[in-house]
Amino acid sequence: MAGTRVVLHRVTPAAQGPVDSAVTAADGRFRLAFTRDTATLHLLSARHHGIEYFSTPLDNRESGGEEAVTLVVHDTSSRAPISLSARHVVIPRAGEDGTREILDLVLLRNSGVNTRVAPDSLGASWAGPLPPGSEGLDLGESDVSPDAVVRRGDSAIVSAPISPGEKQLALQYHLPPGRREFEIPVGAEPVSMSVLLEEAGGTASAPGLARTDSQTIEGRSFQRWSGDLQPNATVRVLLPGAGPNAAPIIAGMVSVLALALFVAAWRALPGPRIASSNRLIGEIALLDTRHQGREADTPPEEWAHYVERRGKLKAELEAALARESGRR
């Protein structure tokens, strides 16, 4: 596409921003030069119909030569089909006050060629059901901005553009104290779903949902149910009461859930993030649900990112457990 400005971005742990740009020629080609550094990420962006599109990270090996990069942009449509390809819900044990914070990983797929946009300022590019009676809605670092996701009643409303491919949303909400059961609506389309529930006394049930292998992480056990659920199905979750030794839940952002490294670096906020052991264990459980036993079917780069990400989360978990132990 001719006449489009392509921007080169530099991302380091301390700062990020544009460093150079070029305008595409009649054949859509462009050329930009940069100095490679293994401690720095570089990526490209271009704006089309008001939407910014990013490339994957450029080769940062110092021995690298010229690199051919294809940066894809898309036309927009308010009718581009968006499907829910998977959903993973992690329910940790309750905090001392009985509140349960829930991690809800939603994977959206745009299988078309156009970017889905909201029809107007009050509309949504996608909306999905939340458990009735749950409260609040925060977004971890996902493929959309936290400002673009809000709660209306018992629905999560996304106003951000959804470009072709798969997008990940890390939703977080909570159940108030005293809830011993709740329901998770599936919505109007079929979905592959997993429910991970800490504490042996809890259960999850729905037509098509079956108990599978449990996971033990740092001595904490999660029961797991998974299956392909039909449209308008409802998962019924029964919860045990809060135990006297339940770990307190600390407010803070949910970290990246298996997102690409450049997205995390590009959207990282300054300053440390303090995450609770509950949240970190939930993230490890989600990562393991998606990757364990699938190394042969996973691209090497993605598998390496999973191993690296899990190692970092485990280190954060050890630090969080030490902090929480020191406060008791």
C-alpha positions in Angstrom: 0.0 0.0 0.0 1.6 3.3 -1.1 2.0 6.4 0.9 1.7 4.9 4.3 4.0 6.0 7.1 5.8 3.1 8.9 7.2 3.9 12.3 10.1 2.1 13.9 9.8 1.7 17.7 12.5 0.9 20.3 11.5 -0.8 23.5 13.8 -1.2 26.5 13.1 -2.0 30.2 13.5 1.8 31.0 11.8 3.5 28.0 10.0 3.0 24.8 9.0 5.1 21.8 9.4 5.9 18.1 12.9 6.4 16.8 12.5 6.6 13.0 9.9 6.4 10.2 9.5 6.0 6.5 6.8 6.4 3.9 6.0 3.4 1.7 6.7 3.6 -2.0 4.3 2.9 -4.8 4.8 -0.9 -4.4 4.4 -0.7 -0.6 8.0 -1.2 0.2 10.0 0.7 2.8 13.4 0.7 4.3 14.5 1.5 7.9 17.9 1.1 9.6 18.6 0.4 13.3 21.3 -0.8 15.5 20.7 -4.3 16.9 21.0 -5.0 20.6 20.0 -8.1 22.4 18.7 -6.0 25.3 16.4 -4.0 23.1 13.3 -4.8 21.1 12.4 -3.1 17.9 9.1 -3.4 16.1 7.2 -1.6 13.3 3.8 0.0 13.2 1.5 1.6 10.6 -1.8 3.3 10.9 -4.7 2.5 8.6 -8.3 3.7 9.0 -7.4 5.1 12.4 -6.1 1.8 13.7 -2.5 1.1 14.6 -1.0 -2.2 13.5 2.3 -3.7 14.8 4.8 -6.1 13.4 6.3 -9.0 15.4 9.7 -8.0 17.0 12.5 -7.6 14.6 15.6 -9.8 14.8 17.8 -8.3 17.6 20.8 -10.5 17.2 23.9 -8.4 16.7 25.1 -10.8 13.9 21.9 -10.3 11.9 21.8 -8.7 8.5 19.0 -7.2 6.4 15.6 -8.5 7.4 12.5 -8.6 5.2 9.4 -7.7 7.2 5.8 -7.8 6.1 3.5 -5.4 8.0 -0.2 -6.2 7.4 -3.0 -3.7 7.8 -6.7 -4.3 7.3 -9.9 -2.6 6.3 -12.6 -2.2 9.0 -16.1 -3.5 9.4 -18.7 -3.4 12.2 -20.0 -6.8 10.9 -16.7 -8.8 10.8 -17.5 -12.1 12.6 -15.8 -12.7 16.0 -16.0 -16.1 17.6 -15.0 -17.3 21.1 -12.4 -20.0 20.5 -11.6 -20.9 24.1 -12.3 -19.8 27.7 -10.3 -20.8 30.8 -11.6 -19.9 34.3 -9.4 -20.1 37.4 -11.1 -20.0 40.8 -8.6 -19.8 43.7 -9.5 -20.4 47.3 -11.2 -17.6 49.2 -9.4 -14.8 51.0 -9.8 -14.4 54.8 -12.9 -12.2 54.3 -14.5 -14.8 52.0 -14.0 -12.9 48.8 -12.9 -14.9 45.7 -11.0 -13.3 42.9 -11.5 -15.1 39.6 -9.2 -15.1 36.5 -11.1 -15.5 33.3 -9.0 -16.0 30.1 -11.0 -15.4 27.0 -9.6 -16.1 23.5 -11.4 -14.4 20.6 -10.9 -15.2 17.0 -11.4 -13.0 14.0 -11.2 -15.5 11.1 -12.0 -12.9 8.4 -9.9 -10.3 6.6 -11.4 -7.1 8.1 -10.8 -5.6 11.5 -14.0 -5.7 13.6 -14.9 -2.3 15.0 -17.8 -1.1 17.2 -20.7 0.4 15.2 -20.7 3.6 17.3 -19.3 5.1 20.4 -21.8 3.2 22.6 -21.6 -0.1 20.7 -19.2 -3.0 21.2 -16.8 -4.9 18.9 -17.5 -7.9 21.2 -19.5 -8.6 24.3 -19.5 -11.7 26.5 -21.4 -12.9 29.6 -20.0 -12.7 33.2 -21.3 -14.8 36.1 -24.4 -13.2 37.6 -23.7 -11.9 41.1 -20.0 -11.4 40.4 -18.6 -7.9 41.0 -16.1 -5.6 39.4 -14.1 -6.1 36.2 -10.3 -5.4 35.7 -8.2 -6.3 32.7 -4.7 -7.7 32.9 -2.3 -7.0 30.1 -4.1 -8.3 27.1 -4.4 -7.7 23.4 -6.6 -4.7 24.0 -6.2 -1.6 26.3 -7.8 -1.8 29.8 -9.7 1.4 28.9 -11.5 -0.5 26.1 -13.2 -3.1 28.3 -16.0 -2.2 30.8 -18.7 -4.1 32.7 -22.3 -3.4 31.9 -24.6 -5.5 34.2 -23.4 -9.0 33.8 -21.5 -8.5 30.5 -18.0 -7.6 29.5 -18.1 -5.0 26.7 -15.1 -4.6 24.4 -14.9 -1.4 22.4 -11.4 -1.9 21.0 -10.9 -2.9 17.3 -10.3 -6.7 16.9 -8.0 -7.4 13.9 -7.8 -10.7 12.1 -6.3 -13.5 14.2 -6.6 -14.5 17.8 -6.9 -12.0 20.7 -6.6 -12.7 24.3 -8.4 -11.0 27.2 -7.4 -11.6 30.8 -10.5 -10.7 32.8 -10.6 -10.4 36.5 -13.7 -10.1 38.8 -14.7 -11.3 42.2 -17.4 -13.1 44.1 -18.6 -11.4 47.3 -18.2 -13.2 50.7 -20.8 -15.9 51.5 -21.3 -17.2 47.9 -21.3 -21.0 48.0 -22.4 -21.4 44.4 -22.5 -19.4 41.1 -23.1 -19.9 37.4 -20.8 -19.2 34.4 -22.9 -18.5 31.3 -21.3 -19.8 28.1 -23.1 -17.4 25.7 -24.7 -17.8 22.3 -22.0 -19.9 20.6 -20.2 -23.1 21.4 -16.8 -22.9 23.2 -14.0 -25.1 24.4 -13.9 -24.4 28.1 -11.8 -25.3 31.2 -12.5 -24.6 34.8 -9.7 -24.8 37.4 -10.9 -24.9 41.0 -8.8 -24.9 44.1 -10.0 -26.9 47.2 -11.2 -30.4 47.1 -14.7 -29.6 48.2 -15.7 -27.6 45.0 -17.3 -28.9 41.9 -18.1 -27.7 38.4 -20.8 -29.2 36.2 -22.4 -28.7 32.8 -23.4 -30.9 29.9 -20.2 -31.6 28.0 -17.9 -30.7 30.9 -15.8 -33.5 32.4 -13.4 -33.9 35.3 -9.8 -34.3 34.0 -6.4 -34.4 35.7 -5.7 -32.2 38.6 -2.7 -29.9 38.9 -0.6 -29.2 41.9 1.4 -26.0 42.0 3.6 -25.1 44.9 1.7 -27.5 47.1 -1.7 -26.1 46.1 -4.1 -28.4 44.2 -6.4 -27.3 41.4 -9.2 -29.6 40.2 -9.8 -29.2 36.5 -12.9 -29.7 34.3 -12.8 -29.3 30.6 -15.0 -29.9 27.5 -16.7 -28.5 24.4 -19.9 -26.7 25.6 -22.9 -26.0 23.5 -24.4 -22.5 23.0 -26.3 -21.1 25.9 -25.0 -23.7 28.3 -24.3 -22.8 31.9 -21.5 -24.1 34.1 -22.7 -24.5 37.8 -19.9 -24.1 40.3 -20.3 -25.3 43.9 -17.8 -23.7 46.4 -16.5 -24.8 49.8 -16.4 -22.2 52.6 -13.3 -20.1 53.3 -10.7 -21.8 55.4 -9.0 -20.2 58.4 -5.6 -20.3 56.6 -6.7 -18.8 53.3 -4.2 -16.4 51.9 -5.2 -12.8 51.7 -5.7 -11.3 48.2 -3.7 -8.2 47.3 -5.1 -5.7 44.8 -3.0 -5.3 41.7 -2.9 -6.0 38.0 -2.9 -9.6 36.6 0.3 -10.2 34.6 0.4 -11.3 31.0 -1.2 -14.6 30.3 0.9 -16.2 27.6 1.1 -13.1 25.5 3.9 -12.4 23.0 7.0 -10.8 24.6 6.8 -7.6 22.5 3.2 -6.9 23.6 4.2 -7.1 27.3 7.2 -4.9 26.7 5.3 -2.3 24.7 2.5 -2.0 27.2 4.5 -2.4 30.4 3.8 0.3 33.0 6.7 1.8 35.1 7.2 0.6 38.6 6.9 -2.8 40.2 3.7 -4.8 40.2 2.8 -6.7 43.4 0.8 -9.8 42.7 -0.6 -12.1 45.2 0.2 -15.8 45.4 -3.4 -16.6 44.4 -3.1 -14.7 41.2 0.4 -16.0 40.3 -0.7 -19.6 40.9 -3.7 -19.0 38.7 -1.6 -17.7 35.9 0.8 -20.7 36.1 -2.2 -23.0 36.1 -3.6 -21.3 32.9 -0.2 -21.5 31.2 0.1 -25.2 32.1 -3.5 -25.9 30.9 -2.7 -24.5 27.5 0.8 -26.0 27.0 1.7 -29.0 29.2 1.9 -32.2 27.1 1.8 -30.3 23.8 5.5 -29.6 23.2 5.5 -31.7 20.0 2.6 -29.7 18.6 3.8 -26.3 19.6 6.2 -24.1 17.6 9.7 -24.0 19.2 9.5 -20.2 19.7 6.2 -20.4 21.5 7.3 -23.3 23.6 10.5 -21.4 24.6 8.3 -18.4 25.6 6.1 -20.7 27.7 9.1 -22.1 29.6 10.6 -18.7 30.1 7.3 -17.2 31.2 6.6 -20.0 33.6 10.0 -19.7 35.2 9.5 -16.0 35.8 6.0 -16.5 37.3 7.4 -19.2 39.6 10.1 -16.8 40.8 7.5 -14.1 41.4 5.4 -16.7 43.2 8.2 -17.6 45.6 8.7 -13.9 46.4 5.0 -13.4 46.9 4.8 -16.4 49.3 7.7 -14.9 51.2 6.0 -11.6 51.5 2.7 -13.1 52.6 4.5 -15.3 55.2 6.2 -12.3 56.6 2.9 -10.5 57.2 1.4 -13.4 59.2 
